[in-house]
Amino acid sequence: QGIRKSDLGADLSVFADCDILVTHVPPFKTKTSQSVVGRVKKDWGDKILYDALKKHLLRPRYLLCGHVEDPVAIRDCLFGVEIVNPGTKHNSSVPNHEIIAIEN
């Protein structure tokens, strides 16, 4: 579901300086939030999360997410944040995953 409108009154500052943020839904306007349905590209991303990143209320180095099963891209960058959504392969015995090299 992502960040709900009711969370807007919540203090997001407790997450402001975390290095790695894990959310269910990717932020809006990223290749990790978009998939092609038929011939149409649909954005499933979270607009409130997008705004929080844009306004630097949240400043993670990495944002790990899911929800979009077949994203246009597994990785994208938004406002200096590396976003990773490995997607899903329903017929695979190994869950989709992405290796992230974290530097100090």
CNS distance restraints for C-alpha pairs under 8 A (distance, minus, plus):
assign (resid   1 and name CA) (resid  24 and name CA) 6.65 0.50 0.50
assign (resid   1 and name CA) (resid  25 and name CA) 6.36 0.50 0.50
assign (resid   1 and name CA) (resid  46 and name CA) 7.99 0.50 0.50
assign (resid   2 and name CA) (resid  23 and name CA) 6.59 0.50 0.50
assign (resid   2 and name CA) (resid  24 and name CA) 5.90 0.50 0.50
assign (resid   2 and name CA) (resid  25 and name CA) 5.22 0.50 0.50
assign (resid   2 and name CA) (resid  26 and name CA) 7.85 0.50 0.50
assign (resid   2 and name CA) (resid  46 and name CA) 6.05 0.50 0.50
assign (resid   2 and name CA) (resid  49 and name CA) 7.26 0.50 0.50
assign (resid   3 and name CA) (resid   7 and name CA) 6.29 0.50 0.50
assign (resid   3 and name CA) (resid  46 and name CA) 7.20 0.50 0.50
assign (resid   3 and name CA) (resid  48 and name CA) 6.23 0.50 0.50
assign (resid   3 and name CA) (resid  49 and name CA) 6.24 0.50 0.50
assign (resid   4 and name CA) (resid   8 and name CA) 7.23 0.50 0.50
assign (resid   4 and name CA) (resid  48 and name CA) 7.53 0.50 0.50
assign (resid   5 and name CA) (resid  48 and name CA) 7.50 0.50 0.50
assign (resid   6 and name CA) (resid  10 and name CA) 7.82 0.50 0.50
assign (resid  12 and name CA) (resid  16 and name CA) 6.50 0.50 0.50
assign (resid  12 and name CA) (resid  57 and name CA) 6.86 0.50 0.50
assign (resid  12 and name CA) (resid  58 and name CA) 7.22 0.50 0.50
assign (resid  13 and name CA) (resid  17 and name CA) 7.75 0.50 0.50
assign (resid  13 and name CA) (resid  57 and name CA) 6.61 0.50 0.50
assign (resid  13 and name CA) (resid  58 and name CA) 7.23 0.50 0.50
assign (resid  15 and name CA) (resid  21 and name CA) 7.77 0.50 0.50
assign (resid  15 and name CA) (resid  58 and name CA) 6.38 0.50 0.50
assign (resid  16 and name CA) (resid  56 and name CA) 7.82 0.50 0.50
assign (resid  16 and name CA) (resid  57 and name CA) 5.82 0.50 0.50
assign (resid  16 and name CA) (resid  58 and name CA) 4.25 0.50 0.50
assign (resid  16 and name CA) (resid  59 and name CA) 5.43 0.50 0.50
assign (resid  16 and name CA) (resid  60 and name CA) 7.09 0.50 0.50
assign (resid  17 and name CA) (resid  58 and name CA) 6.90 0.50 0.50
assign (resid  17 and name CA) (resid  59 and name CA) 5.74 0.50 0.50
assign (resid  17 and name CA) (resid  60 and name CA) 6.24 0.50 0.50
assign (resid  18 and name CA) (resid  59 and name CA) 7.07 0.50 0.50
assign (resid  18 and name CA) (resid  60 and name CA) 5.36 0.50 0.50
assign (resid  18 and name CA) (resid  61 and name CA) 7.76 0.50 0.50
assign (resid  19 and name CA) (resid  59 and name CA) 7.68 0.50 0.50
assign (resid  19 and name CA) (resid  60 and name CA) 4.61 0.50 0.50
assign (resid  19 and name CA) (resid  61 and name CA) 4.96 0.50 0.50
assign (resid  19 and name CA) (resid  62 and name CA) 6.30 0.50 0.50
assign (resid  20 and name CA) (resid  60 and name CA) 5.54 0.50 0.50
assign (resid  20 and name CA) (resid  61 and name CA) 6.07 0.50 0.50
assign (resid  20 and name CA) (resid  62 and name CA) 4.82 0.50 0.50
assign (resid  20 and name CA) (resid  63 and name CA) 5.83 0.50 0.50
assign (resid  20 and name CA) (resid  64 and name CA) 7.36 0.50 0.50
assign (resid  21 and name CA) (resid  60 and name CA) 6.07 0.50 0.50
assign (resid  21 and name CA) (resid  62 and name CA) 6.30 0.50 0.50
assign (resid  21 and name CA) (resid  63 and name CA) 4.78 0.50 0.50
assign (resid  21 and name CA) (resid  64 and name CA) 6.24 0.50 0.50
assign (resid  22 and name CA) (resid  63 and name CA) 5.76 0.50 0.50
assign (resid  22 and name CA) (resid  64 and name CA) 4.76 0.50 0.50
assign (resid  22 and name CA) (resid  65 and name CA) 5.85 0.50 0.50
assign (resid  23 and name CA) (resid  63 and name CA) 7.25 0.50 0.50
assign (resid  23 and name CA) (resid  64 and name CA) 6.32 0.50 0.50
assign (resid  23 and name CA) (resid  65 and name CA) 4.99 0.50 0.50
assign (resid  23 and name CA) (resid  66 and name CA) 7.46 0.50 0.50
assign (resid  24 and name CA) (resid  65 and name CA) 5.14 0.50 0.50
assign (resid  24 and name CA) (resid  66 and name CA) 5.37 0.50 0.50
assign (resid  24 and name CA) (resid  67 and name CA) 5.94 0.50 0.50
assign (resid  25 and name CA) (resid  33 and name CA) 7.61 0.50 0.50
assign (resid  25 and name CA) (resid  44 and name CA) 7.79 0.50 0.50
assign (resid  25 and name CA) (resid  45 and name CA) 6.14 0.50 0.50
assign (resid  25 and name CA) (resid  46 and name CA) 6.21 0.50 0.50
assign (resid  25 and name CA) (resid  65 and name CA) 5.73 0.50 0.50
assign (resid  25 and name CA) (resid  66 and name CA) 5.73 0.50 0.50
assign (resid  25 and name CA) (resid  67 and name CA) 5.32 0.50 0.50
assign (resid  25 and name CA) (resid  68 and name CA) 7.39 0.50 0.50
assign (resid  26 and name CA) (resid  30 and name CA) 7.78 0.50 0.50
assign (resid  26 and name CA) (resid  32 and name CA) 6.52 0.50 0.50
assign (resid  26 and name CA) (resid  33 and name CA) 5.40 0.50 0.50
assign (resid  26 and name CA) (resid  44 and name CA) 7.88 0.50 0.50
assign (resid  26 and name CA) (resid  45 and name CA) 5.21 0.50 0.50
assign (resid  26 and name CA) (resid  46 and name CA) 6.15 0.50 0.50
assign (resid  26 and name CA) (resid  49 and name CA) 7.83 0.50 0.50
assign (resid  26 and name CA) (resid  64 and name CA) 7.85 0.50 0.50
assign (resid  26 and name CA) (resid  65 and name CA) 5.48 0.50 0.50
assign (resid  26 and name CA) (resid  66 and name CA) 6.67 0.50 0.50
assign (resid  26 and name CA) (resid  67 and name CA) 7.48 0.50 0.50
assign (resid  26 and name CA) (resid  68 and name CA) 7.89 0.50 0.50
assign (resid  26 and name CA) (resid  83 and name CA) 7.68 0.50 0.50
assign (resid  26 and name CA) (resid  85 and name CA) 7.45 0.50 0.50
assign (resid  27 and name CA) (resid  33 and name CA) 6.49 0.50 0.50
assign (resid  27 and name CA) (resid  45 and name CA) 4.78 0.50 0.50
assign (resid  27 and name CA) (resid  46 and name CA) 4.68 0.50 0.50
assign (resid  27 and name CA) (resid  47 and name CA) 6.33 0.50 0.50
assign (resid  27 and name CA) (resid  48 and name CA) 7.79 0.50 0.50
assign (resid  27 and name CA) (resid  49 and name CA) 5.33 0.50 0.50
assign (resid  27 and name CA) (resid  50 and name CA) 4.77 0.50 0.50
assign (resid  28 and name CA) (resid  33 and name CA) 6.08 0.50 0.50
assign (resid  28 and name CA) (resid  43 and name CA) 6.70 0.50 0.50
assign (resid  28 and name CA) (resid  44 and name CA) 6.93 0.50 0.50
assign (resid  28 and name CA) (resid  45 and name CA) 3.74 0.50 0.50
assign (resid  28 and name CA) (resid  46 and name CA) 4.86 0.50 0.50
assign (resid  28 and name CA) (resid  47 and name CA) 5.09 0.50 0.50
assign (resid  28 and name CA) (resid  49 and name CA) 7.38 0.50 0.50
assign (resid  28 and name CA) (resid  50 and name CA) 5.46 0.50 0.50
assign (resid  29 and name CA) (resid  33 and name CA) 6.79 0.50 0.50
assign (resid  29 and name CA) (resid  34 and name CA) 7.63 0.50 0.50
assign (resid  29 and name CA) (resid  43 and name CA) 6.93 0.50 0.50
assign (resid  29 and name CA) (resid  45 and name CA) 6.80 0.50 0.50
assign (resid  29 and name CA) (resid  50 and name CA) 7.61 0.50 0.50
assign (resid  30 and name CA) (resid  34 and name CA) 6.62 0.50 0.50
assign (resid  30 and name CA) (resid  45 and name CA) 7.58 0.50 0.50
assign (resid  30 and name CA) (resid  76 and name CA) 6.48 0.50 0.50
assign (resid  30 and name CA) (resid  77 and name CA) 7.71 0.50 0.50
assign (resid  30 and name CA) (resid  78 and name CA) 7.23 0.50 0.50
assign (resid  31 and name CA) (resid  35 and name CA) 7.95 0.50 0.50
assign (resid  31 and name CA) (resid  71 and name CA) 6.60 0.50 0.50
assign (resid  31 and name CA) (resid  72 and name CA) 5.28 0.50 0.50
assign (resid  31 and name CA) (resid  73 and name CA) 5.19 0.50 0.50
assign (resid  31 and name CA) (resid  74 and name CA) 7.52 0.50 0.50
assign (resid  31 and name CA) (resid  75 and name CA) 7.28 0.50 0.50
assign (resid  31 and name CA) (resid  76 and name CA) 6.04 0.50 0.50
assign (resid  32 and name CA) (resid  68 and name CA) 7.38 0.50 0.50
assign (resid  32 and name CA) (resid  71 and name CA) 5.14 0.50 0.50
assign (resid  32 and name CA) (resid  72 and name CA) 6.20 0.50 0.50
assign (resid  32 and name CA) (resid  73 and name CA) 5.36 0.50 0.50
assign (resid  32 and name CA) (resid  74 and name CA) 5.69 0.50 0.50
assign (resid  32 and name CA) (resid  75 and name CA) 6.18 0.50 0.50
assign (resid  32 and name CA) (resid  76 and name CA) 6.33 0.50 0.50
assign (resid  32 and name CA) (resid  83 and name CA) 7.25 0.50 0.50
assign (resid  32 and name CA) (resid  84 and name CA) 6.97 0.50 0.50
assign (resid  32 and name CA) (resid  85 and name CA) 5.79 0.50 0.50
assign (resid  33 and name CA) (resid  43 and name CA) 5.60 0.50 0.50
assign (resid  33 and name CA) (resid  44 and name CA) 5.36 0.50 0.50
assign (resid  33 and name CA) (resid  45 and name CA) 4.75 0.50 0.50
assign (resid  33 and name CA) (resid  68 and name CA) 6.18 0.50 0.50
assign (resid  33 and name CA) (resid  71 and name CA) 6.21 0.50 0.50
assign (resid  33 and name CA) (resid  72 and name CA) 7.71 0.50 0.50
assign (resid  34 and name CA) (resid  41 and name CA) 6.48 0.50 0.50
assign (resid  34 and name CA) (resid  42 and name CA) 5.46 0.50 0.50
assign (resid  34 and name CA) (resid  43 and name CA) 4.31 0.50 0.50
assign (resid  34 and name CA) (resid  44 and name CA) 5.98 0.50 0.50
assign (resid  34 and name CA) (resid  45 and name CA) 7.20 0.50 0.50
assign (resid  34 and name CA) (resid  68 and name CA) 7.26 0.50 0.50
assign (resid  34 and name CA) (resid  71 and name CA) 5.43 0.50 0.50
assign (resid  34 and name CA) (resid  72 and name CA) 5.71 0.50 0.50
assign (resid  35 and name CA) (resid  41 and name CA) 5.63 0.50 0.50
assign (resid  35 and name CA) (resid  42 and name CA) 5.56 0.50 0.50
assign (resid  35 and name CA) (resid  43 and name CA) 6.68 0.50 0.50
assign (resid  35 and name CA) (resid  44 and name CA) 7.80 0.50 0.50
assign (resid  35 and name CA) (resid  68 and name CA) 7.15 0.50 0.50
assign (resid  35 and name CA) (resid  70 and name CA) 5.86 0.50 0.50
assign (resid  35 and name CA) (resid  71 and name CA) 4.76 0.50 0.50
assign (resid  35 and name CA) (resid  72 and name CA) 5.27 0.50 0.50
assign (resid  36 and name CA) (resid  40 and name CA) 5.50 0.50 0.50
assign (resid  36 and name CA) (resid  41 and name CA) 4.30 0.50 0.50
assign (resid  36 and name CA) (resid  42 and name CA) 6.08 0.50 0.50
assign (resid  36 and name CA) (resid  71 and name CA) 7.91 0.50 0.50
assign (resid  36 and name CA) (resid  72 and name CA) 7.25 0.50 0.50
assign (resid  37 and name CA) (resid  41 and name CA) 6.12 0.50 0.50
assign (resid  37 and name CA) (resid  42 and name CA) 6.68 0.50 0.50
assign (resid  44 and name CA) (resid  68 and name CA) 6.89 0.50 0.50
assign (resid  46 and name CA) (resid  50 and name CA) 6.30 0.50 0.50
assign (resid  47 and name CA) (resid  51 and name CA) 6.22 0.50 0.50
assign (resid  48 and name CA) (resid  52 and name CA) 6.18 0.50 0.50
assign (resid  49 and name CA) (resid  53 and name CA) 6.26 0.50 0.50
assign (resid  50 and name CA) (resid  54 and name CA) 6.09 0.50 0.50
assign (resid  51 and name CA) (resid  55 and name CA) 5.99 0.50 0.50
assign (resid  52 and name CA) (resid  56 and name CA) 6.05 0.50 0.50
assign (resid  52 and name CA) (resid  57 and name CA) 5.03 0.50 0.50
assign (resid  52 and name CA) (resid  58 and name CA) 5.78 0.50 0.50
assign (resid  53 and name CA) (resid  57 and name CA) 6.04 0.50 0.50
assign (resid  53 and name CA) (resid  58 and name CA) 5.20 0.50 0.50
assign (resid  53 and name CA) (resid  59 and name CA) 6.48 0.50 0.50
assign (resid  53 and name CA) (resid  78 and name CA) 7.99 0.50 0.50
assign (resid  53 and name CA) (resid  79 and name CA) 6.89 0.50 0.50
assign (resid  54 and name CA) (resid  79 and name CA) 6.42 0.50 0.50
assign (resid  59 and name CA) (resid  81 and name CA) 7.25 0.50 0.50
assign (resid  60 and name CA) (resid  81 and name CA) 6.25 0.50 0.50
assign (resid  61 and name CA) (resid  80 and name CA) 7.40 0.50 0.50
assign (resid  61 and name CA) (resid  81 and name CA) 5.16 0.50 0.50
assign (resid  61 and name CA) (resid  82 and name CA) 6.16 0.50 0.50
assign (resid  62 and name CA) (resid  81 and name CA) 5.70 0.50 0.50
assign (resid  62 and name CA) (resid  82 and name CA) 4.77 0.50 0.50
assign (resid  62 and name CA) (resid  83 and name CA) 5.87 0.50 0.50
assign (resid  62 and name CA) (resid  84 and name CA) 7.59 0.50 0.50
assign (resid  63 and name CA) (resid  81 and name CA) 6.83 0.50 0.50
assign (resid  63 and name CA) (resid  82 and name CA) 6.16 0.50 0.50
assign (resid  63 and name CA) (resid  83 and name CA) 4.74 0.50 0.50
assign (resid  63 and name CA) (resid  84 and name CA) 6.33 0.50 0.50
assign (resid  64 and name CA) (resid  83 and name CA) 6.01 0.50 0.50
assign (resid  64 and name CA) (resid  84 and name CA) 5.04 0.50 0.50
assign (resid  64 and name CA) (resid  85 and name CA) 6.26 0.50 0.50
assign (resid  65 and name CA) (resid  83 and name CA) 7.54 0.50 0.50
assign (resid  65 and name CA) (resid  84 and name CA) 6.25 0.50 0.50
assign (resid  65 and name CA) (resid  85 and name CA) 5.11 0.50 0.50
assign (resid  66 and name CA) (resid  85 and name CA) 5.15 0.50 0.50
assign (resid  66 and name CA) (resid  86 and name CA) 6.93 0.50 0.50
assign (resid  66 and name CA) (resid  87 and name CA) 6.27 0.50 0.50
assign (resid  67 and name CA) (resid  87 and name CA) 7.50 0.50 0.50
assign (resid  68 and name CA) (resid  85 and name CA) 7.59 0.50 0.50
assign (resid  68 and name CA) (resid  87 and name CA) 6.09 0.50 0.50
assign (resid  69 and name CA) (resid  87 and name CA) 4.31 0.50 0.50
assign (resid  69 and name CA) (resid  88 and name CA) 4.78 0.50 0.50
assign (resid  69 and name CA) (resid  89 and name CA) 7.72 0.50 0.50
assign (resid  70 and name CA) (resid  87 and name CA) 5.26 0.50 0.50
assign (resid  70 and name CA) (resid  88 and name CA) 6.46 0.50 0.50
assign (resid  71 and name CA) (resid  85 and name CA) 7.40 0.50 0.50
assign (resid  71 and name CA) (resid  86 and name CA) 7.95 0.50 0.50
assign (resid  71 and name CA) (resid  87 and name CA) 6.22 0.50 0.50
assign (resid  73 and name CA) (resid  85 and name CA) 7.94 0.50 0.50
assign (resid  74 and name CA) (resid  84 and name CA) 5.71 0.50 0.50
assign (resid  74 and name CA) (resid  85 and name CA) 5.01 0.50 0.50
assign (resid  74 and name CA) (resid  86 and name CA) 5.17 0.50 0.50
assign (resid  74 and name CA) (resid  87 and name CA) 7.01 0.50 0.50
assign (resid  75 and name CA) (resid  82 and name CA) 7.17 0.50 0.50
assign (resid  75 and name CA) (resid  83 and name CA) 5.54 0.50 0.50
assign (resid  75 and name CA) (resid  84 and name CA) 4.66 0.50 0.50
assign (resid  75 and name CA) (resid  85 and name CA) 6.43 0.50 0.50
assign (resid  75 and name CA) (resid  86 and name CA) 7.93 0.50 0.50
assign (resid  76 and name CA) (resid  82 and name CA) 6.10 0.50 0.50
assign (resid  76 and name CA) (resid  83 and name CA) 5.21 0.50 0.50
assign (resid  76 and name CA) (resid  84 and name CA) 6.79 0.50 0.50
assign (resid  77 and name CA) (resid  81 and name CA) 5.37 0.50 0.50
assign (resid  77 and name CA) (resid  82 and name CA) 4.63 0.50 0.50
assign (resid  77 and name CA) (resid  83 and name CA) 5.72 0.50 0.50
assign (resid  78 and name CA) (resid  82 and name CA) 6.79 0.50 0.50
assign (resid  78 and name CA) (resid  83 and name CA) 7.37 0.50 0.50
assign (resid  84 and name CA) (resid  98 and name CA) 7.61 0.50 0.50
assign (resid  86 and name CA) (resid  96 and name CA) 5.70 0.50 0.50
assign (resid  86 and name CA) (resid  97 and name CA) 5.38 0.50 0.50
assign (resid  86 and name CA) (resid  98 and name CA) 5.95 0.50 0.50
assign (resid  87 and name CA) (resid  96 and name CA) 6.37 0.50 0.50
assign (resid  87 and name CA) (resid  97 and name CA) 7.99 0.50 0.50
assign (resid  88 and name CA) (resid  95 and name CA) 7.10 0.50 0.50
assign (resid  88 and name CA) (resid  96 and name CA) 5.67 0.50 0.50
assign (resid  89 and name CA) (resid  95 and name CA) 7.06 0.50 0.50
assign (resid  89 and name CA) (resid  96 and name CA) 6.46 0.50 0.50
